Amino acid sequence: MEEEILAQRMDNIRQKIVVMSGKGGVGKSTVAVNLAVGLSQAGMSVGLLDVDVHGPSIPQLLGMQGQGTHLIEHELQAVRVNDRLSVMSIGFLVTSPTDAVIWRGPRKYALIRQFLKDVNWGRLDYLVIDSPPGTGDEPLAVAQLVGKPATAVLVTTPQELAVNDVRRSVSFCRAVDLPVLGIIENMSGFACPACGHRIDIFKTGGGESLAAEMNVRFLGKVPLDPAVVSRGDSGEPQTCLKNVGGSAQAFRDVVQAVLDHTRAGRVELKVL
């Protein structure tokens, strides 16, 4: 019975996208939030699931700290951002932002299963799943539970140290039969806001080269931008910005690439 409920929930979701990286600190959660917000701005019905049990950052990135979820007829209710975007995170379930979740693998697997089976997602065009770094319990649980169609978006920074770990993520996806939708190169160059001079702080091109090496799509580059930090801290994703340049435009280009490659067709993203 529980397997049937899980399968029915997942069947109501047209496309599942797992955002992951073999390396921590590459901005994966920021990418996941901007991808989800951008897809909703394109008119899609979107869910955003945070399965980073030990470091849930999605609530803060969306300015939703302190909000909680509740049960209605044995169903967990996703927290609504707007009429096209809903979110679920363990961050909505802990009683204090200082609480540490000290769990082993089986409990994490059970929580992820509960989020997928018991949350009333409804019918979605996309479920974006923010997974913690590495190729361990959480991404493995997601790959085993979400069903098809599901794909992975891999996030890296340009330097070889990060690229090496993300290379292992490609191998992980192939081992668990999770197709790679593409690779995003985050923190790719920095343009000085005073003079406009570009500096490649973490080198450049590593993600693009990895995509070519592993024969997967390259979805685009997102530059370093102080606004990403300030907007993330204040809970306003870059895709919500009114300007059309810099990292905000780069995120919108990534969203459009995802739409193009998931058979959604060409959609104009609205700058809100």
C-alpha positions in Angstrom: 0.0 0.0 0.0 2.8 2.5 0.9 4.6 1.7 -2.3 1.4 2.4 -4.3 1.0 5.8 -2.5 4.6 6.7 -3.2 4.3 5.7 -6.9 1.1 7.7 -7.2 2.7 10.8 -5.7 5.7 10.6 -8.1 3.5 9.8 -11.1 1.8 13.2 -10.4 5.1 15.0 -11.1 6.1 15.4 -14.7 9.8 15.8 -14.1 12.1 15.3 -11.1 15.4 17.2 -11.0 18.1 16.3 -8.4 20.6 19.1 -7.9 23.8 17.6 -6.5 27.5 17.9 -6.4 30.4 15.7 -5.2 31.9 18.8 -3.6 30.6 21.0 -0.8 30.7 24.8 -1.0 30.0 25.1 -4.7 26.6 26.9 -4.3 24.4 24.0 -4.9 21.5 25.1 -2.7 21.6 28.6 -4.3 21.4 27.0 -7.7 18.5 24.7 -6.6 16.5 27.7 -5.3 17.1 29.8 -8.3 16.2 27.0 -10.6 13.0 26.3 -8.8 12.0 30.0 -8.6 13.0 30.5 -12.3 10.9 27.5 -13.4 7.9 28.9 -11.4 8.4 32.3 -13.1 8.2 30.5 -16.4 4.6 29.5 -15.5 5.5 26.0 -14.2 4.1 24.3 -11.1 7.1 23.6 -9.0 8.0 21.8 -5.8 11.3 22.3 -4.0 12.5 19.6 -1.7 15.4 20.1 0.6 16.9 16.7 1.6 20.0 18.1 3.3 19.2 16.7 6.7 22.2 18.1 8.5 22.4 21.5 6.9 19.1 22.7 5.5 19.6 26.1 4.0 16.5 26.3 1.7 14.3 28.1 4.3 16.8 30.9 4.7 17.5 31.3 1.0 13.7 31.8 0.5 13.2 34.0 3.6 11.0 31.4 5.3 12.8 30.8 8.6 10.5 30.1 11.4 7.7 28.8 9.2 6.4 25.3 9.8 4.3 22.6 8.2 1.3 20.7 9.5 -0.7 17.6 9.0 -4.1 17.4 7.3 -5.6 14.0 7.1 -2.2 12.3 7.6 -0.6 14.4 4.8 2.2 16.8 5.3 1.4 20.1 3.8 4.2 21.7 1.7 4.9 25.4 2.6 3.7 27.7 -0.1 5.9 30.4 -1.5 3.4 31.5 -4.1 0.7 29.9 -6.2 3.2 28.1 -8.4 6.0 27.1 -5.9 5.9 25.0 -2.7 8.7 23.9 -0.4 9.5 21.2 2.1 12.6 21.0 4.3 13.5 19.5 7.7 14.2 23.1 8.5 10.5 23.5 8.9 10.3 20.6 11.4 13.1 21.4 13.9 12.1 23.5 16.9 15.2 25.8 16.9 17.7 26.9 14.3 20.5 25.8 16.7 19.2 22.2 16.8 21.6 19.6 15.3 20.1 16.6 13.6 22.3 13.7 14.6 21.0 10.8 12.5 22.5 7.7 10.8 21.6 6.6 7.3 18.3 4.6 8.0 16.6 7.6 9.7 17.6 9.9 6.8 16.3 7.4 4.3 13.0 7.2 6.2 12.6 11.0 6.3 13.3 11.4 2.6 10.8 8.6 1.9 8.2 10.4 4.1 8.8 13.7 2.3 8.2 12.0 -1.1 5.3 9.8 0.0 3.4 11.9 2.6 3.8 15.5 1.4 0.8 16.6 -0.6 2.7 17.9 -3.6 -0.3 17.7 -5.9 0.4 17.8 -9.7 3.7 19.4 -10.5 5.6 20.1 -13.7 8.9 19.9 -11.8 10.1 18.7 -8.4 13.6 20.2 -7.7 15.5 18.3 -5.1 18.4 19.9 -3.3 20.7 17.1 -2.2 23.7 17.5 0.2 27.3 17.1 -1.1 28.7 13.7 -2.0 27.4 10.4 -3.2 26.1 8.9 0.0 22.8 8.2 1.8 20.7 11.2 0.7 21.3 11.2 -3.1 21.2 7.4 -3.2 17.8 7.4 -1.4 16.4 10.0 -3.8 17.6 8.1 -6.8 16.0 4.9 -5.5 12.7 6.5 -4.5 11.7 9.2 -7.0 11.0 6.9 -10.0 11.1 8.1 -13.6 11.4 10.5 -15.3 14.2 11.9 -13.2 17.5 13.6 -14.0 20.4 15.2 -12.2 21.8 18.7 -12.5 25.4 18.7 -11.3 27.0 21.9 -9.9 30.7 22.6 -9.8 33.1 25.5 -9.5 35.8 25.8 -12.2 38.9 24.6 -10.2 40.2 21.1 -10.6 39.7 20.2 -6.9 35.9 20.6 -7.4 35.8 19.2 -10.9 37.4 15.9 -9.7 34.7 15.4 -7.1 31.9 16.2 -9.6 33.4 13.8 -12.0 32.6 11.1 -9.4 29.1 12.5 -9.3 28.7 11.7 -13.0 29.9 8.2 -12.3 27.4 7.9 -9.4 24.5 9.0 -11.6 25.4 6.4 -14.2 25.7 3.7 -11.6 22.2 4.3 -10.2 20.6 4.9 -13.6 20.0 8.6 -13.0 20.5 10.5 -16.3 22.5 13.7 -16.1 20.6 16.6 -17.5 23.7 18.7 -17.4 26.5 20.5 -15.5 26.5 24.1 -14.2 29.8 25.9 -13.6 29.1 28.2 -10.6 31.4 31.0 -9.4 32.8 31.3 -12.9 34.7 34.5 -12.9 34.2 37.8 -11.1 33.6 41.2 -12.8 34.7 44.1 -10.6 31.7 46.3 -10.0 33.9 49.4 -9.9 35.9 49.0 -13.1 34.4 46.0 -14.8 37.7 44.1 -15.0 37.1 40.3 -15.0 39.1 38.1 -12.6 38.9 34.3 -12.8 39.3 33.7 -9.0 38.6 29.9 -9.3 40.0 29.6 -12.9 37.4 29.2 -15.6 36.1 26.5 -17.9 36.5 23.5 -15.6 32.8 22.6 -15.6 32.5 23.1 -19.4 35.6 20.8 -19.9 34.2 18.2 -17.6 30.9 18.2 -19.5 32.7 17.6 -22.8 34.9 14.9 -21.2 32.0 13.0 -19.7 29.8 13.6 -22.7 27.0 15.4 -20.9 25.3 18.8 -21.5 26.8 22.0 -20.3 24.0 24.2 -19.0 25.9 27.4 -18.4 28.2 29.5 -16.3 27.1 31.7 -13.3 29.7 34.3 -12.2 30.6 35.3 -8.7 28.4 38.1 -7.6 28.2 39.8 -4.1 24.5 40.2 -4.8 24.1 36.4 -4.6 25.4 36.5 -1.0 23.3 39.5 0.1 20.1 38.3 -1.7 20.6 34.8 -0.3 21.0 36.1 3.3 17.9 38.2 2.8 15.9 35.4 1.2 15.5 36.9 -2.3 16.8 34.6 -5.1 18.7 36.1 -7.9 16.1 35.2 -10.5 13.7 37.6 -8.7 16.0 40.6 -9.4 14.7 43.2 -11.8 18.0 43.7 -13.5 18.8 41.5 -16.6 22.6 41.2 -16.3 25.2 39.4 -14.3 24.4 36.4 -12.2 20.6 37.0 -12.4 20.7 36.7 -16.2 23.0 33.7 -15.9 20.6 31.9 -13.7 17.7 32.7 -16.1 19.8 31.3 -19.0 20.3 28.1 -17.0 16.6 27.9 -16.3 15.9 28.3 -20.0 18.4 25.6 -20.9 16.6 23.2 -18.4 13.3 24.0 -20.0 14.7 23.5 -23.5 16.1 20.1 -22.5 13.1 18.8 -20.6 10.7 19.2 -23.6 8.9 22.2 -22.0 9.5 24.3 -25.1 10.6 27.8 -25.4 9.1 29.9 -22.6 9.7 33.6 -21.8 10.9 34.0 -18.2 9.3 37.0 -16.6 11.6 39.3 -14.6 9.5 40.1 -11.5 
